[in-house]
Amino acid sequence: MSTVILVSKITCPNCGHQKEEQMPTDACQYFYQCDHCKEVLKPKLGDCCVFCSYATVPCPPIQEGSSCCG
Ligand SMILES: [Zn+2]
């Protein structure tokens, strides 16, 4: 059994602001608004969610070895 981490520290690529966020286990978070500069982040090409692109820990489905959005 693997332990899935549900808190990930996301780093804004626009201003460098970091914040720990709780990740949803049943859905991908495609948009994320930075607390600091209010930039709305979207995943990089090939990534399923903002956590995979900008955070320290990828989203739960990726941690479990599957892809979440097909
Ligand atoms: Zn920002």
N, CA, C, O and the ligand as a Tripos MOL2 file, in Angstrom:
@<TRIPOS>MOLECULE
protein
  281   279    71     0     0
PROTEIN
NO_CHARGES

@<TRIPOS>ATOM
      1 N           0.8360   -1.2070    0.0000 N.3       1 MET1
      2 CA          0.0000    0.0000    0.0000 C.3       1 MET1
      3 C           0.8660    1.2500    0.0000 C.2       1 MET1
      4 O           1.8930    1.3140    0.6740 O.2       1 MET1
      5 N           0.4430    2.2140   -0.7470 N.am      2 SER2
      6 CA          1.1970    3.4490   -0.7950 C.3       2 SER2
      7 C           0.4690    4.5320   -0.0080 C.2       2 SER2
      8 O          -0.7570    4.5520    0.1020 O.2       2 SER2
      9 N           1.2630    5.4010    0.5150 N.am      3 THR3
     10 CA          0.6790    6.5230    1.2350 C.3       3 THR3
     11 C           0.5890    7.7130    0.2920 C.2       3 THR3
     12 O           1.5870    8.1600   -0.2730 O.2       3 THR3
     13 N          -0.6110    8.2040    0.1400 N.am      4 VAL4
     14 CA         -0.8080    9.3390   -0.7470 C.3       4 VAL4
     15 C          -0.7750   10.6270    0.0740 C.2       4 VAL4
     16 O          -1.4810   10.7890    1.0700 O.2       4 VAL4
     17 N           0.0630   11.5090   -0.3850 N.am      5 ILE5
     18 CA          0.1760   12.8100    0.2830 C.3       5 ILE5
     19 C          -0.8710   13.7560   -0.2810 C.2       5 ILE5
     20 O          -1.0090   13.8910   -1.4970 O.2       5 ILE5
     21 N          -1.5930   14.3960    0.5900 N.am      6 LEU6
     22 CA         -2.7040   15.2380    0.1330 C.3       6 LEU6
     23 C          -2.4360   16.7300    0.2730 C.2       6 LEU6
     24 O          -3.2540   17.5570   -0.1290 O.2       6 LEU6
     25 N          -1.3070   17.0620    0.8360 N.am      7 VAL7
     26 CA         -0.9620   18.4810    0.9340 C.3       7 VAL7
     27 C           0.2830   18.7310    0.0990 C.2       7 VAL7
     28 O           1.2900   18.0350    0.2310 O.2       7 VAL7
     29 N           0.1960   19.7200   -0.7480 N.am      8 SER8
     30 CA          1.2840   20.0190   -1.6540 C.3       8 SER8
     31 C           1.5800   21.5020   -1.6000 C.2       8 SER8
     32 O           0.6720   22.3280   -1.5030 O.2       8 SER8
     33 N           2.8660   21.8340   -1.6640 N.am      9 LYS9
     34 CA          3.2160   23.2440   -1.6460 C.3       9 LYS9
     35 C           3.3620   23.7430   -3.0690 C.2       9 LYS9
     36 O           4.2560   23.3250   -3.8060 O.2       9 LYS9
     37 N           2.4890   24.6230   -3.4330 N.am     10 ILE10
     38 CA          2.4610   25.1220   -4.8100 C.3      10 ILE10
     39 C           3.2600   26.4200   -4.8960 C.2      10 ILE10
     40 O           3.1730   27.2730   -4.0130 O.2      10 ILE10
     41 N           4.0240   26.5560   -5.9500 N.am     11 THR11
     42 CA          4.8330   27.7530   -6.1660 C.3      11 THR11
     43 C           4.3450   28.4860   -7.4060 C.2      11 THR11
     44 O           4.2980   27.9150   -8.4960 O.2      11 THR11
     45 N           3.9900   29.7290   -7.2380 N.am     12 CYS12
     46 CA          3.5200   30.5280   -8.3620 C.3      12 CYS12
     47 C           4.6920   30.8400   -9.3050 C.2      12 CYS12
     48 O           5.7050   31.3890   -8.8710 O.2      12 CYS12
     49 N           4.5580   30.4930  -10.5910 N.am     13 PRO13
     50 CA          5.6380   30.7700  -11.5380 C.3      13 PRO13
     51 C           5.7290   32.2540  -11.8840 C.2      13 PRO13
     52 O           6.7210   32.7040  -12.4570 O.2      13 PRO13
     53 N           4.7240   32.9870  -11.5460 N.am     14 ASN14
     54 CA          4.6870   34.4100  -11.8750 C.3      14 ASN14
     55 C           5.4150   35.2660  -10.8410 C.2      14 ASN14
     56 O           6.1960   36.1480  -11.1960 O.2      14 ASN14
     57 N           5.1540   35.0000   -9.5620 N.am     15 CYS15
     58 CA          5.7490   35.8370   -8.5170 C.3      15 CYS15
     59 C           6.5870   35.0600   -7.5150 C.2      15 CYS15
     60 O           7.2740   35.6640   -6.6920 O.2      15 CYS15
     61 N           6.5440   33.7240   -7.5670 N.am     16 GLY16
     62 CA          7.3560   32.9220   -6.6680 C.3      16 GLY16
     63 C           6.7150   32.6640   -5.3150 C.2      16 GLY16
     64 O           7.3290   32.0410   -4.4480 O.2      16 GLY16
     65 N           5.5000   33.1310   -5.1250 N.am     17 HIS17
     66 CA          4.7960   32.9160   -3.8690 C.3      17 HIS17
     67 C           4.5010   31.4320   -3.6550 C.2      17 HIS17
     68 O           4.0800   30.7340   -4.5780 O.2      17 HIS17
     69 N           4.7260   30.9610   -2.4340 N.am     18 GLN18
     70 CA          4.4740   29.5620   -2.1360 C.3      18 GLN18
     71 C           3.3590   29.4280   -1.1210 C.2      18 GLN18
     72 O           3.2600   30.2070   -0.1740 O.2      18 GLN18
     73 N           2.5150   28.4200   -1.3370 N.am     19 LYS19
     74 CA          1.4480   28.1780   -0.3760 C.3      19 LYS19
     75 C           1.1250   26.6920   -0.3450 C.2      19 LYS19
     76 O           1.0770   26.0310   -1.3820 O.2      19 LYS19
     77 N           0.9030   26.1770    0.8620 N.am     20 GLU20
     78 CA          0.4960   24.7830    0.9660 C.3      20 GLU20
     79 C          -1.0020   24.6780    0.7270 C.2      20 GLU20
     80 O          -1.7960   25.4230    1.3030 O.2      20 GLU20
     81 N          -1.3680   23.7440   -0.1290 N.am     21 GLU21
     82 CA         -2.7670   23.5560   -0.4740 C.3      21 GLU21
     83 C          -3.1570   22.0980   -0.3080 C.2      21 GLU21
     84 O          -2.3600   21.1920   -0.5510 O.2      21 GLU21
     85 N          -4.3820   21.8920    0.1060 N.am     22 GLN22
     86 CA         -4.9480   20.5550    0.1760 C.3      22 GLN22
     87 C          -5.3910   20.1400   -1.2220 C.2      22 GLN22
     88 O          -6.0530   20.9120   -1.9160 O.2      22 GLN22
     89 N          -5.0330   18.9340   -1.6400 N.am     23 MET23
     90 CA         -5.4220   18.4760   -2.9790 C.3      23 MET23
     91 C          -6.6930   17.6380   -2.9080 C.2      23 MET23
     92 O          -6.8750   16.8450   -1.9840 O.2      23 MET23
     93 N          -7.5650   17.8210   -3.8880 N.am     24 PRO24
     94 CA         -8.7420   16.9400   -3.9500 C.3      24 PRO24
     95 C          -8.3160   15.5530   -4.4110 C.2      24 PRO24
     96 O          -7.4400   15.4250   -5.2670 O.2      24 PRO24
     97 N          -8.9260   14.5170   -3.8510 N.am     25 THR25
     98 CA         -8.5370   13.1520   -4.2130 C.3      25 THR25
     99 C          -9.3290   12.6290   -5.4040 C.2      25 THR25
    100 O          -8.9200   11.6610   -6.0460 O.2      25 THR25
    101 N         -10.4410   13.2540   -5.6980 N.am     26 ASP26
    102 CA        -11.3510   12.7010   -6.6970 C.3      26 ASP26
    103 C         -11.4330   13.5360   -7.9610 C.2      26 ASP26
    104 O         -12.1890   13.1990   -8.8720 O.2      26 ASP26
    105 N         -10.6810   14.6050   -8.0370 N.am     27 ALA27
    106 CA        -10.7510   15.4510   -9.2180 C.3      27 ALA27
    107 C          -9.4380   16.1830   -9.3890 C.2      27 ALA27
    108 O          -8.6640   16.3410   -8.4450 O.2      27 ALA27
    109 N          -9.2040   16.6260  -10.6080 N.am     28 CYS28
    110 CA         -8.0150   17.4170  -10.8690 C.3      28 CYS28
    111 C          -8.3320   18.8820  -10.6770 C.2      28 CYS28
    112 O          -9.4230   19.3510  -11.0000 O.2      28 CYS28
    113 N          -7.3560   19.5940  -10.1460 N.am     29 GLN29
    114 CA         -7.5400   21.0330  -10.0710 C.3      29 GLN29
    115 C          -6.8100   21.6740  -11.2360 C.2      29 GLN29
    116 O          -5.5810   21.7310  -11.2700 O.2      29 GLN29
    117 N          -7.5950   22.1540  -12.1890 N.am     30 TYR30
    118 CA         -7.0060   22.6560  -13.4210 C.3      30 TYR30
    119 C          -6.6090   24.1260  -13.3130 C.2      30 TYR30
    120 O          -5.6590   24.5820  -13.9490 O.2      30 TYR30
    121 N          -7.3490   24.8400  -12.5050 N.am     31 PHE31
    122 CA         -7.0370   26.2570  -12.3070 C.3      31 PHE31
    123 C          -6.6630   26.5160  -10.8560 C.2      31 PHE31
    124 O          -7.2020   25.9020   -9.9350 O.2      31 PHE31
    125 N          -5.7450   27.4250  -10.6790 N.am     32 TYR32
    126 CA         -5.3670   27.8210   -9.3310 C.3      32 TYR32
    127 C          -5.0140   29.2890   -9.3470 C.2      32 TYR32
    128 O          -4.1890   29.7320  -10.1470 O.2      32 TYR32
    129 N          -5.6400   30.0450   -8.4600 N.am     33 GLN33
    130 CA         -5.3240   31.4620   -8.4120 C.3      33 GLN33
    131 C          -4.3390   31.7430   -7.2980 C.2      33 GLN33
    132 O          -4.5640   31.3960   -6.1380 O.2      33 GLN33
    133 N          -3.2440   32.3790   -7.6730 N.am     34 CYS34
    134 CA         -2.2230   32.7310   -6.6930 C.3      34 CYS34
    135 C          -2.7820   33.7370   -5.6950 C.2      34 CYS34
    136 O          -3.4200   34.7250   -6.0570 O.2      34 CYS34
    137 N          -2.5150   33.4440   -4.4180 N.am     35 ASP35
    138 CA         -2.9390   34.3390   -3.3470 C.3      35 ASP35
    139 C          -2.2910   35.7080   -3.4180 C.2      35 ASP35
    140 O          -2.8590   36.7160   -2.9970 O.2      35 ASP35
    141 N          -1.0940   35.7110   -3.9590 N.am     36 HIS36
    142 CA         -0.2830   36.9200   -3.8870 C.3      36 HIS36
    143 C          -0.5050   37.8470   -5.0830 C.2      36 HIS36
    144 O          -0.8460   39.0160   -4.9020 O.2      36 HIS36
    145 N          -0.3150   37.3390   -6.2970 N.am     37 CYS37
    146 CA         -0.3980   38.2130   -7.4680 C.3      37 CYS37
    147 C          -1.7050   38.0540   -8.2390 C.2      37 CYS37
    148 O          -1.9480   38.7560   -9.2200 O.2      37 CYS37
    149 N          -2.5460   37.1190   -7.7790 N.am     38 LYS38
    150 CA         -3.8640   36.8730   -8.3740 C.3      38 LYS38
    151 C          -3.7960   36.3130   -9.8020 C.2      38 LYS38
    152 O          -4.8000   36.2730  -10.5130 O.2      38 LYS38
    153 N          -2.6120   35.8870  -10.2010 N.am     39 GLU39
    154 CA         -2.4670   35.2220  -11.4870 C.3      39 GLU39
    155 C          -3.1990   33.8790  -11.4290 C.2      39 GLU39
    156 O          -3.0800   33.1420  -10.4510 O.2      39 GLU39
    157 N          -3.9550   33.5690  -12.4840 N.am     40 VAL40
    158 CA         -4.6140   32.2700  -12.5410 C.3      40 VAL40
    159 C          -3.6960   31.2900  -13.2760 C.2      40 VAL40
    160 O          -3.4120   31.4520  -14.4630 O.2      40 VAL40
    161 N          -3.2450   30.2820  -12.5500 N.am     41 LEU41
    162 CA         -2.3180   29.3080  -13.1100 C.3      41 LEU41
    163 C          -3.0910   28.1950  -13.7980 C.2      41 LEU41
    164 O          -4.1620   27.7800  -13.3560 O.2      41 LEU41
    165 N          -2.5060   27.7260  -14.8980 N.am     42 LYS42
    166 CA         -3.0370   26.5620  -15.5950 C.3      42 LYS42
    167 C          -1.9020   25.5600  -15.7410 C.2      42 LYS42
    168 O          -0.7360   25.9540  -15.7420 O.2      42 LYS42
    169 N          -2.2130   24.2700  -15.8650 N.am     43 PRO43
    170 CA         -1.1400   23.2740  -15.9680 C.3      43 PRO43
    171 C          -0.2900   23.4820  -17.2160 C.2      43 PRO43
    172 O          -0.7670   23.9860  -18.2330 O.2      43 PRO43
    173 N           0.9820   23.0840  -17.1190 N.am     44 LYS44
    174 CA          1.8330   23.0870  -18.2980 C.3      44 LYS44
    175 C           1.3640   22.0060  -19.2610 C.2      44 LYS44
    176 O           0.6580   21.0740  -18.8780 O.2      44 LYS44
    177 N           1.7650   22.1470  -20.5020 N.am     45 LEU45
    178 CA          1.4100   21.1700  -21.5170 C.3      45 LEU45
    179 C           1.8530   19.7690  -21.0810 C.2      45 LEU45
    180 O           3.0140   19.5540  -20.7310 O.2      45 LEU45
    181 N           0.9290   18.8400  -21.1060 N.am     46 GLY46
    182 CA          1.2570   17.4700  -20.7410 C.3      46 GLY46
    183 C           0.9960   17.1440  -19.2820 C.2      46 GLY46
    184 O           1.0220   15.9770  -18.8930 O.2      46 GLY46
    185 N           0.7480   18.1530  -18.4780 N.am     47 ASP47
    186 CA          0.4190   17.9120  -17.0770 C.3      47 ASP47
    187 C          -1.0860   17.9690  -16.8930 C.2      47 ASP47
    188 O          -1.7880   18.6980  -17.5960 O.2      47 ASP47
    189 N          -1.5760   17.1810  -15.9280 N.am     48 CYS48
    190 CA         -3.0230   17.0740  -15.7710 C.3      48 CYS48
    191 C          -3.5940   18.1220  -14.8540 C.2      48 CYS48
    192 O          -4.7790   18.4430  -14.9460 O.2      48 CYS48
    193 N          -2.7780   18.6650  -13.9670 N.am     49 CYS49
    194 CA         -3.3330   19.6390  -13.0380 C.3      49 CYS49
    195 C          -2.2320   20.5730  -12.5500 C.2      49 CYS49
    196 O          -1.0480   20.3220  -12.7740 O.2      49 CYS49
    197 N          -2.6240   21.6260  -11.8990 N.am     50 VAL50
    198 CA         -1.6570   22.6280  -11.4510 C.3      50 VAL50
    199 C          -0.6660   22.0740  -10.4360 C.2      50 VAL50
    200 O           0.4630   22.5560  -10.3410 O.2      50 VAL50
    201 N          -1.0840   21.0600   -9.6750 N.am     51 PHE51
    202 CA         -0.1730   20.4930   -8.6940 C.3      51 PHE51
    203 C           0.9750   19.7490   -9.3610 C.2      51 PHE51
    204 O           2.1120   19.7860   -8.8920 O.2      51 PHE51
    205 N           0.6560   19.0640  -10.4770 N.am     52 CYS52
    206 CA          1.7140   18.3530  -11.1980 C.3      52 CYS52
    207 C           2.7110   19.3370  -11.8070 C.2      52 CYS52
    208 O           3.8930   19.0220  -11.9420 O.2      52 CYS52
    209 N           2.2460   20.5060  -12.1680 N.am     53 SER53
    210 CA          3.1150   21.4750  -12.8250 C.3      53 SER53
    211 C           3.8910   22.3450  -11.8500 C.2      53 SER53
    212 O           5.0640   22.6420  -12.0810 O.2      53 SER53
    213 N           3.2590   22.7490  -10.7790 N.am     54 TYR54
    214 CA          3.8590   23.8100   -9.9650 C.3      54 TYR54
    215 C           4.0920   23.4610   -8.4990 C.2      54 TYR54
    216 O           4.6960   24.2420   -7.7640 O.2      54 TYR54
    217 N           3.6260   22.3120   -8.0770 N.am     55 ALA55
    218 CA          3.7210   22.0140   -6.6550 C.3      55 ALA55
    219 C           4.7870   20.9610   -6.3450 C.2      55 ALA55
    220 O           5.2920   20.2830   -7.2400 O.2      55 ALA55
    221 N           5.1140   20.8420   -5.0660 N.am     56 THR56
    222 CA          6.1610   19.9150   -4.6450 C.3      56 THR56
    223 C           5.7150   18.4630   -4.7480 C.2      56 THR56
    224 O           6.5380   17.5680   -4.9400 O.2      56 THR56
    225 N           4.4250   18.2340   -4.6220 N.am     57 VAL57
    226 CA          3.8870   16.8790   -4.6680 C.3      57 VAL57
    227 C           2.8440   16.8070   -5.7800 C.2      57 VAL57
    228 O           1.9330   17.6340   -5.8110 O.2      57 VAL57
    229 N           2.9500   15.8500   -6.6840 N.am     58 PRO58
    230 CA          1.9370   15.7380   -7.7360 C.3      58 PRO58
    231 C           0.6060   15.2500   -7.1740 C.2      58 PRO58
    232 O           0.5330   14.8020   -6.0290 O.2      58 PRO58
    233 N          -0.4270   15.3380   -7.9760 N.am     59 CYS59
    234 CA         -1.7690   15.0270   -7.4820 C.3      59 CYS59
    235 C          -1.9140   13.5380   -7.1260 C.2      59 CYS59
    236 O          -1.1500   12.7080   -7.6180 O.2      59 CYS59
    237 N          -2.8860   13.2040   -6.2780 N.am     60 PRO60
    238 CA         -3.0450   11.8210   -5.7880 C.3      60 PRO60
    239 C          -3.0940   10.7460   -6.8770 C.2      60 PRO60
    240 O          -2.4240    9.7250   -6.7190 O.2      60 PRO60
    241 N          -3.8430   10.9080   -7.9700 N.am     61 PRO61
    242 CA         -3.8400    9.8410   -8.9920 C.3      61 PRO61
    243 C          -2.4560    9.5750   -9.5850 C.2      61 PRO61
    244 O          -2.1220    8.4290   -9.8890 O.2      61 PRO61
    245 N          -1.6590   10.6160   -9.7490 N.am     62 ILE62
    246 CA         -0.3020   10.4410  -10.2630 C.3      62 ILE62
    247 C           0.5650    9.7160   -9.2300 C.2      62 ILE62
    248 O           1.3820    8.8680   -9.5880 O.2      62 ILE62
    249 N           0.3890   10.0450   -7.9730 N.am     63 GLN63
    250 CA          1.1360    9.3520   -6.9220 C.3      63 GLN63
    251 C           0.8170    7.8680   -6.8980 C.2      63 GLN63
    252 O           1.6710    7.0490   -6.5590 O.2      63 GLN63
    253 N          -0.4070    7.5230   -7.2560 N.am     64 GLU64
    254 CA         -0.8150    6.1240   -7.2750 C.3      64 GLU64
    255 C          -0.4260    5.4360   -8.5780 C.2      64 GLU64
    256 O          -0.6720    4.2420   -8.7480 O.2      64 GLU64
    257 N           0.1720    6.1730   -9.4870 N.am     65 GLY65
    258 CA          0.6890    5.5700  -10.7010 C.3      65 GLY65
    259 C          -0.2800    5.5380  -11.8580 C.2      65 GLY65
    260 O          -0.0170    4.8860  -12.8680 O.2      65 GLY65
    261 N          -1.3930    6.2280  -11.7290 N.am     66 SER66
    262 CA         -2.3180    6.3000  -12.8500 C.3      66 SER66
    263 C          -2.4550    7.7450  -13.2850 C.2      66 SER66
    264 O          -2.0490    8.6590  -12.5670 O.2      66 SER66
    265 N          -3.0190    7.9480  -14.4430 N.am     67 SER67
    266 CA         -3.2740    9.3190  -14.8350 C.3      67 SER67
    267 C          -4.7270    9.6330  -14.5460 C.2      67 SER67
    268 O          -5.5980    8.7720  -14.6670 O.2      67 SER67
    269 N          -4.9760   10.8550  -14.1690 N.am     68 CYS68
    270 CA         -6.3070   11.1540  -13.6570 C.3      68 CYS68
    271 C          -7.2920   11.6030  -14.7190 C.2      68 CYS68
    272 O          -8.4990   11.4090  -14.5710 O.2      68 CYS68
    273 N          -6.7880   12.2020  -15.7910 N.am     69 CYS69
    274 CA         -7.7330   12.7640  -16.7580 C.3      69 CYS69
    275 C          -7.6290   12.1040  -18.1310 C.2      69 CYS69
    276 O          -7.9360   12.7310  -19.1450 O.2      69 CYS69
    277 N          -7.2210   10.9080  -18.1670 N.am     70 GLY70
    278 CA         -7.1630   10.1650  -19.4330 C.3      70 GLY70
    279 C          -5.9320   10.3430  -20.1810 C.2      70 GLY70
    280 O          -5.7750    9.7670  -21.2580 O.2      70 GLY70
    281 ZN          1.7660   34.7410   -7.8590 Zn       71 ZN71
@<TRIPOS>BOND
     1     1     2 1
     2     2     3 1
     3     3     4 2
     4     3     5 am
     5     5     6 1
     6     6     7 1
     7     7     8 2
     8     7     9 am
     9     9    10 1
    10    10    11 1
    11    11    12 2
    12    11    13 am
    13    13    14 1
    14    14    15 1
    15    15    16 2
    16    15    17 am
    17    17    18 1
    18    18    19 1
    19    19    20 2
    20    19    21 am
    21    21    22 1
    22    22    23 1
    23    23    24 2
    24    23    25 am
    25    25    26 1
    26    26    27 1
    27    27    28 2
    28    27    29 am
    29    29    30 1
    30    30    31 1
    31    31    32 2
    32    31    33 am
    33    33    34 1
    34    34    35 1
    35    35    36 2
    36    35    37 am
    37    37    38 1
    38    38    39 1
    39    39    40 2
    40    39    41 am
    41    41    42 1
    42    42    43 1
    43    43    44 2
    44    43    45 am
    45    45    46 1
    46    46    47 1
    47    47    48 2
    48    47    49 am
    49    49    50 1
    50    50    51 1
    51    51    52 2
    52    51    53 am
    53    53    54 1
    54    54    55 1
    55    55    56 2
    56    55    57 am
    57    57    58 1
    58    58    59 1
    59    59    60 2
    60    59    61 am
    61    61    62 1
    62    62    63 1
    63    63    64 2
    64    63    65 am
    65    65    66 1
    66    66    67 1
    67    67    68 2
    68    67    69 am
    69    69    70 1
    70    70    71 1
    71    71    72 2
    72    71    73 am
    73    73    74 1
    74    74    75 1
    75    75    76 2
    76    75    77 am
    77    77    78 1
    78    78    79 1
    79    79    80 2
    80    79    81 am
    81    81    82 1
    82    82    83 1
    83    83    84 2
    84    83    85 am
    85    85    86 1
    86    86    87 1
    87    87    88 2
    88    87    89 am
    89    89    90 1
    90    90    91 1
    91    91    92 2
    92    91    93 am
    93    93    94 1
    94    94    95 1
    95    95    96 2
    96    95    97 am
    97    97    98 1
    98    98    99 1
    99    99   100 2
   100    99   101 am
   101   101   102 1
   102   102   103 1
   103   103   104 2
   104   103   105 am
   105   105   106 1
   106   106   107 1
   107   107   108 2
   108   107   109 am
   109   109   110 1
   110   110   111 1
   111   111   112 2
   112   111   113 am
   113   113   114 1
   114   114   115 1
   115   115   116 2
   116   115   117 am
   117   117   118 1
   118   118   119 1
   119   119   120 2
   120   119   121 am
   121   121   122 1
   122   122   123 1
   123   123   124 2
   124   123   125 am
   125   125   126 1
   126   126   127 1
   127   127   128 2
   128   127   129 am
   129   129   130 1
   130   130   131 1
   131   131   132 2
   132   131   133 am
   133   133   134 1
   134   134   135 1
   135   135   136 2
   136   135   137 am
   137   137   138 1
   138   138   139 1
   139   139   140 2
   140   139   141 am
   141   141   142 1
   142   142   143 1
   143   143   144 2
   144   143   145 am
   145   145   146 1
   146   146   147 1
   147   147   148 2
   148   147   149 am
   149   149   150 1
   150   150   151 1
   151   151   152 2
   152   151   153 am
   153   153   154 1
   154   154   155 1
   155   155   156 2
   156   155   157 am
   157   157   158 1
   158   158   159 1
   159   159   160 2
   160   159   161 am
   161   161   162 1
   162   162   163 1
   163   163   164 2
   164   163   165 am
   165   165   166 1
   166   166   167 1
   167   167   168 2
   168   167   169 am
   169   169   170 1
   170   170   171 1
   171   171   172 2
   172   171   173 am
   173   173   174 1
   174   174   175 1
   175   175   176 2
   176   175   177 am
   177   177   178 1
   178   178   179 1
   179   179   180 2
   180   179   181 am
   181   181   182 1
   182   182   183 1
   183   183   184 2
   184   183   185 am
   185   185   186 1
   186   186   187 1
   187   187   188 2
   188   187   189 am
   189   189   190 1
   190   190   191 1
   191   191   192 2
   192   191   193 am
   193   193   194 1
   194   194   195 1
   195   195   196 2
   196   195   197 am
   197   197   198 1
   198   198   199 1
   199   199   200 2
   200   199   201 am
   201   201   202 1
   202   202   203 1
   203   203   204 2
   204   203   205 am
   205   205   206 1
   206   206   207 1
   207   207   208 2
   208   207   209 am
   209   209   210 1
   210   210   211 1
   211   211   212 2
   212   211   213 am
   213   213   214 1
   214   214   215 1
   215   215   216 2
   216   215   217 am
   217   217   218 1
   218   218   219 1
   219   219   220 2
   220   219   221 am
   221   221   222 1
   222   222   223 1
   223   223   224 2
   224   223   225 am
   225   225   226 1
   226   226   227 1
   227   227   228 2
   228   227   229 am
   229   229   230 1
   230   230   231 1
   231   231   232 2
   232   231   233 am
   233   233   234 1
   234   234   235 1
   235   235   236 2
   236   235   237 am
   237   237   238 1
   238   238   239 1
   239   239   240 2
   240   239   241 am
   241   241   242 1
   242   242   243 1
   243   243   244 2
   244   243   245 am
   245   245   246 1
   246   246   247 1
   247   247   248 2
   248   247   249 am
   249   249   250 1
   250   250   251 1
   251   251   252 2
   252   251   253 am
   253   253   254 1
   254   254   255 1
   255   255   256 2
   256   255   257 am
   257   257   258 1
   258   258   259 1
   259   259   260 2
   260   259   261 am
   261   261   262 1
   262   262   263 1
   263   263   264 2
   264   263   265 am
   265   265   266 1
   266   266   267 1
   267   267   268 2
   268   267   269 am
   269   269   270 1
   270   270   271 1
   271   271   272 2
   272   271   273 am
   273   273   274 1
   274   274   275 1
   275   275   276 2
   276   275   277 am
   277   277   278 1
   278   278   279 1
   279   279   280 2
@<TRIPOS>SUBSTRUCTURE
     1 MET1         2 RESIDUE 1 A MET
     2 SER2         6 RESIDUE 1 A SER
     3 THR3        10 RESIDUE 1 A THR
     4 VAL4        14 RESIDUE 1 A VAL
     5 ILE5        18 RESIDUE 1 A ILE
     6 LEU6        22 RESIDUE 1 A LEU
     7 VAL7        26 RESIDUE 1 A VAL
     8 SER8        30 RESIDUE 1 A SER
     9 LYS9        34 RESIDUE 1 A LYS
    10 ILE10       38 RESIDUE 1 A ILE
    11 THR11       42 RESIDUE 1 A THR
    12 CYS12       46 RESIDUE 1 A CYS
    13 PRO13       50 RESIDUE 1 A PRO
    14 ASN14       54 RESIDUE 1 A ASN
    15 CYS15       58 RESIDUE 1 A CYS
    16 GLY16       62 RESIDUE 1 A GLY
    17 HIS17       66 RESIDUE 1 A HIS
    18 GLN18       70 RESIDUE 1 A GLN
    19 LYS19       74 RESIDUE 1 A LYS
    20 GLU20       78 RESIDUE 1 A GLU
    21 GLU21       82 RESIDUE 1 A GLU
    22 GLN22       86 RESIDUE 1 A GLN
    23 MET23       90 RESIDUE 1 A MET
    24 PRO24       94 RESIDUE 1 A PRO
    25 THR25       98 RESIDUE 1 A THR
    26 ASP26      102 RESIDUE 1 A ASP
    27 ALA27      106 RESIDUE 1 A ALA
    28 CYS28      110 RESIDUE 1 A CYS
    29 GLN29      114 RESIDUE 1 A GLN
    30 TYR30      118 RESIDUE 1 A TYR
    31 PHE31      122 RESIDUE 1 A PHE
    32 TYR32      126 RESIDUE 1 A TYR
    33 GLN33      130 RESIDUE 1 A GLN
    34 CYS34      134 RESIDUE 1 A CYS
    35 ASP35      138 RESIDUE 1 A ASP
    36 HIS36      142 RESIDUE 1 A HIS
    37 CYS37      146 RESIDUE 1 A CYS
    38 LYS38      150 RESIDUE 1 A LYS
    39 GLU39      154 RESIDUE 1 A GLU
    40 VAL40      158 RESIDUE 1 A VAL
    41 LEU41      162 RESIDUE 1 A LEU
    42 LYS42      166 RESIDUE 1 A LYS
    43 PRO43      170 RESIDUE 1 A PRO
    44 LYS44      174 RESIDUE 1 A LYS
    45 LEU45      178 RESIDUE 1 A LEU
    46 GLY46      182 RESIDUE 1 A GLY
    47 ASP47      186 RESIDUE 1 A ASP
    48 CYS48      190 RESIDUE 1 A CYS
    49 CYS49      194 RESIDUE 1 A CYS
    50 VAL50      198 RESIDUE 1 A VAL
    51 PHE51      202 RESIDUE 1 A PHE
    52 CYS52      206 RESIDUE 1 A CYS
    53 SER53      210 RESIDUE 1 A SER
    54 TYR54      214 RESIDUE 1 A TYR
    55 ALA55      218 RESIDUE 1 A ALA
    56 THR56      222 RESIDUE 1 A THR
    57 VAL57      226 RESIDUE 1 A VAL
    58 PRO58      230 RESIDUE 1 A PRO
    59 CYS59      234 RESIDUE 1 A CYS
    60 PRO60      238 RESIDUE 1 A PRO
    61 PRO61      242 RESIDUE 1 A PRO
    62 ILE62      246 RESIDUE 1 A ILE
    63 GLN63      250 RESIDUE 1 A GLN
    64 GLU64      254 RESIDUE 1 A GLU
    65 GLY65      258 RESIDUE 1 A GLY
    66 SER66      262 RESIDUE 1 A SER
    67 SER67      266 RESIDUE 1 A SER
    68 CYS68      270 RESIDUE 1 A CYS
    69 CYS69      274 RESIDUE 1 A CYS
    70 GLY70      278 RESIDUE 1 A GLY
    71 ZN71       281 GROUP 0 **** ****
